[in-house]
Amino acid sequence: MSYDTHTSDSSRLPITFGRTRFRYLLTLTVALVAGTIILGVAARTTGSGLACDANWPVCDGGFLNLLPQGQPSFWEWIHRVVAMLAGFAIIASAIAAIWTDHATKAVAGLVTAGLILTPIQVYLGAETVLSYQMTVLNFHFWTAILIFVIFVVALVLAWEDRLEARHVAIGLAIGAVTVPVQVLLSPIFIQQNTPTTLTIQMGVLLTLLAVVTLAALYGSDVFDSLATRGTIALGTLLTLGTLVLSRESVMTYSPALDLTYLLVAGALFVTLLVGAWLAFKERRSLERGQATA
């Protein structure tokens, strides 16, 4: 893939914003969005929204809960602060993508979509405190996941000229490692959910989602084997299934659902291991072919 630029004029910005800085800004944005999701899980686990007595954006510590009175409201405070920083990063990324010539039209479109979803997510975040309804909580979670995926896709496209086959292979291997970790941290094996276990599980899940997104986007460009491509495609579908089922296993109790989750996660683990092996194998073949050419 080539890193074509769109027709925006970077001179309209009062600062010089190079391609490398734009890439790092997107990287920071993805990290902050991930941090917001992870802290949101901690806030839900501790009932932090309820600790604020249906107040938003204030809580028991005043504006933005700057002086939280206890641990529950502390989690809500740190969640709001990181979410605010993520919002600023999203706005900055959108400005840089639209008004400079260092992003493709696809990247600019993705970042703009993330920007449009951000106020919706803020509204849903407020509703989780004001109403605390299960439907709102689910919409808030999945909108956050959607924003995360959008920015991961934009990040992969922004770094595409630096990516190689080995990055896909390593990503699939990392993804395989994350699967048993997040399953072992699920309520199936740990009956008492704690902020620590659930936030680690969510961090691992987001890592899985990010590396599989990388493989799905870039794998078809660097690998010719139908087996490698097919394995990556299957891994992508199984990752989505694992994400949905892991969420449901946390929110509800159902032995049948838990069994389905274990089966899908097991299939994903095997698929990613096979995908990593095929990717490493094909990469070595490509390198040998280049050396003898």
C-alpha positions in Angstrom: 0.0 0.0 0.0 1.2 3.5 -0.7 0.8 6.5 1.6 -1.0 8.9 -0.8 -1.9 12.3 0.6 -5.1 14.2 0.0 -5.4 17.7 -1.3 -5.6 19.6 2.0 -3.2 22.5 2.4 -1.0 22.2 5.5 -0.3 25.9 5.3 -3.7 26.6 6.7 -2.5 25.4 10.1 -0.5 27.9 12.2 2.0 25.2 13.1 4.2 22.8 11.1 2.7 19.4 11.7 4.8 16.7 10.0 3.8 13.1 9.1 5.8 11.7 12.0 4.1 14.0 14.5 0.7 13.1 13.1 1.4 9.4 13.5 2.5 9.8 17.1 -0.6 11.9 17.8 -2.8 9.1 16.4 -0.8 6.6 18.6 -1.5 8.8 21.7 -5.2 9.1 20.8 -5.5 5.3 20.5 -3.8 4.9 23.9 -6.1 7.4 25.6 -9.2 5.9 24.1 -8.1 2.5 25.3 -7.3 4.0 28.7 -10.8 5.5 28.8 -12.4 2.1 28.1 -10.3 0.3 30.7 -11.0 2.9 33.4 -14.7 2.8 32.4 -14.8 -0.9 33.2 -13.3 -0.1 36.6 -15.9 2.6 37.2 -18.7 0.2 36.3 -17.3 -2.5 38.5 -17.1 -0.3 41.6 -20.5 1.3 40.9 -18.8 4.7 40.7 -21.6 6.3 38.7 -23.9 5.5 41.6 -21.4 7.0 44.0 -22.1 10.4 42.3 -25.8 10.2 43.2 -26.9 10.8 39.6 -24.8 13.9 39.3 -22.8 14.8 36.1 -20.3 16.3 35.5 -20.1 17.1 39.2 -19.8 14.4 41.9 -19.0 14.4 45.6 -15.7 16.2 44.9 -17.0 19.1 43.0 -16.4 19.9 39.3 -14.9 16.9 37.5 -14.7 15.4 41.0 -11.3 17.0 41.6 -11.4 16.0 45.3 -13.1 12.6 45.4 -14.4 11.5 48.8 -13.8 7.8 48.4 -12.5 5.0 46.1 -15.7 4.7 44.0 -15.8 8.4 43.2 -12.0 8.2 42.6 -12.5 5.7 39.8 -15.2 7.9 38.3 -12.9 10.9 38.5 -9.9 9.3 36.8 -12.2 7.9 34.2 -13.6 11.3 33.4 -10.2 13.0 33.3 -8.7 10.4 30.9 -11.9 10.6 28.8 -11.5 14.4 28.6 -7.9 14.0 27.5 -9.0 11.4 24.9 -11.6 13.9 23.6 -8.9 16.6 23.2 -6.7 14.1 21.4 -9.5 13.1 19.1 -10.2 16.8 18.2 -6.5 17.4 17.6 -6.2 14.3 15.4 -9.2 15.4 13.4 -7.8 18.9 12.9 -4.4 17.5 11.9 -5.9 14.9 9.5 -8.2 17.4 7.8 -6.0 20.5 7.6 -2.7 19.0 6.8 -1.4 17.0 3.8 0.0 14.2 6.0 -3.0 11.9 6.0 -4.8 10.0 3.3 -8.5 10.7 2.6 -9.3 7.3 4.2 -7.5 8.3 7.4 -9.1 11.7 7.5 -12.5 10.2 7.0 -12.0 7.7 9.8 -10.7 10.3 12.2 -13.7 12.5 11.3 -16.1 9.7 12.0 -14.4 9.2 15.4 -14.9 12.9 16.1 -18.6 12.7 15.2 -19.1 9.8 17.5 -17.3 11.5 20.4 -20.1 13.8 21.6 -22.6 10.9 21.3 -20.3 8.9 23.6 -20.0 11.8 26.0 -23.9 12.0 26.2 -24.0 8.2 26.8 -21.4 8.6 29.5 -23.5 11.1 31.2 -26.5 8.9 31.0 -24.7 6.0 32.6 -24.5 8.2 35.7 -27.9 9.9 35.5 -29.9 6.8 34.7 -27.6 3.8 35.0 -29.8 1.6 32.8 -28.4 -1.6 31.2 -29.3 -0.5 27.7 -27.4 2.8 28.1 -24.4 0.9 29.6 -24.3 -1.4 26.6 -24.5 1.4 24.1 -21.8 3.3 26.0 -19.5 0.3 25.9 -20.0 -0.6 22.2 -19.7 3.0 21.1 -16.4 3.2 22.9 -15.2 0.0 21.2 -16.3 1.4 17.8 -14.3 4.6 18.4 -11.3 2.5 19.4 -11.5 0.3 16.3 -11.9 3.4 14.0 -8.7 5.0 15.4 -6.8 1.7 15.3 -7.7 1.3 11.6 -6.6 4.9 11.1 -3.4 4.3 13.0 -2.5 1.2 10.9 -3.2 3.1 7.7 -1.0 6.0 8.9 1.9 3.7 9.6 1.4 1.4 6.6 4.6 2.4 4.8 6.6 1.3 7.8 4.8 -2.1 8.3 6.2 -5.4 7.1 5.2 -9.1 7.1 6.9 -9.7 10.4 4.6 -7.1 12.1 1.6 -9.1 11.1 3.2 -12.4 12.2 4.2 -11.0 15.6 0.8 -9.4 16.0 -0.9 -12.8 15.4 1.4 -14.4 17.9 0.7 -11.7 20.5 -3.0 -12.1 19.9 -2.8 -15.9 20.5 -1.1 -15.2 23.9 -3.8 -12.8 25.0 -6.7 -15.3 24.4 -6.0 -17.7 27.4 -5.1 -14.7 29.6 -8.4 -12.9 29.1 -10.4 -16.2 29.5 -8.7 -17.0 32.8 -9.5 -13.5 34.0 -13.2 -13.8 33.1 -16.0 -14.5 35.6 -15.9 -18.2 34.6 -12.7 -18.7 36.5 -12.7 -15.7 38.8 -16.1 -15.5 40.5 -15.6 -12.2 42.3 -15.1 -9.4 39.7 -12.7 -6.8 40.9 -11.5 -3.6 39.2 -8.1 -5.1 38.8 -9.1 -8.4 37.1 -11.7 -6.8 34.8 -9.5 -3.9 33.8 -6.6 -6.2 33.0 -9.0 -8.4 31.0 -10.2 -5.4 29.1 -6.7 -4.3 28.4 -5.9 -7.7 27.1 -9.0 -7.8 24.9 -8.2 -4.4 23.4 -4.7 -5.6 22.6 -6.2 -8.6 20.9 -8.6 -6.4 18.9 -5.8 -4.1 17.9 -3.4 -6.7 16.6 -6.1 -8.6 14.8 -7.2 -5.4 13.1 -3.6 -4.9 12.0 -3.4 -8.4 10.6 -6.8 -8.1 8.9 -5.9 -4.7 7.2 -2.3 -5.5 6.2 -2.2 -9.2 5.9 -3.9 -9.4 2.5 -1.2 -7.0 1.1 1.9 -8.9 2.2 0.8 -12.5 2.0 -0.1 -14.4 -1.2 -1.1 -17.7 0.4 -4.8 -18.3 0.6 -4.2 -20.4 3.7 -2.6 -17.4 5.5 -5.3 -15.0 4.3 -8.1 -17.3 5.2 -6.7 -17.9 8.7 -6.4 -14.2 9.3 -10.0 -13.7 8.1 -11.3 -16.5 10.3 -9.3 -15.1 13.3 -11.0 -11.7 12.7 -14.5 -13.2 12.9 -13.6 -15.3 15.9 -12.1 -12.2 17.6 -15.4 -10.3 17.2 -17.3 -13.3 18.6 -15.0 -13.6 21.5 -15.4 -9.9 22.3 -19.2 -10.1 22.3 -19.3 -13.3 24.3 -16.8 -12.1 26.9 -18.9 -9.0 27.4 -22.0 -11.1 27.8 -20.3 -13.5 30.3 -19.5 -10.5 32.5 -23.0 -8.9 32.3 -25.1 -12.0 32.6 -24.8 -15.5 34.1 -25.6 -18.4 31.7 -23.7 -21.8 31.6 -24.6 -22.3 28.0 -23.2 -18.8 27.1 -20.1 -19.5 29.1 -19.5 -22.7 27.3 -20.0 -21.0 23.9 -17.5 -18.4 25.0 -14.9 -21.0 25.9 -15.4 -22.9 22.6 -15.1 -19.7 20.5 -12.1 -18.5 22.5 -10.4 -21.9 22.1 -11.0 -21.8 18.3 -9.6 -18.3 18.2 -6.5 -19.4 20.1 -5.8 -22.2 17.7 -6.6 -20.0 14.7 -4.2 -17.3 15.7 -1.4 -19.8 16.5 -1.8 -21.3 13.1 -2.0 -17.9 11.5 1.2 -16.8 13.2 3.0 -20.0 12.1 1.8 -19.6 8.5 2.8 -15.9 8.5 6.3 -16.6 9.8 6.7 -19.4 7.3 5.6 -17.3 4.3 7.7 -14.4 5.5 10.8 -16.6 5.5 9.9 -17.8 2.0 9.5 -14.2 0.8 12.9 -13.3 2.3 14.6 -16.2 0.6 13.0 -15.3 -2.7 14.2 -11.7 -2.4 17.7 -12.9 -1.5 18.0 -15.2 -4.6 16.4 -12.6 -6.9 
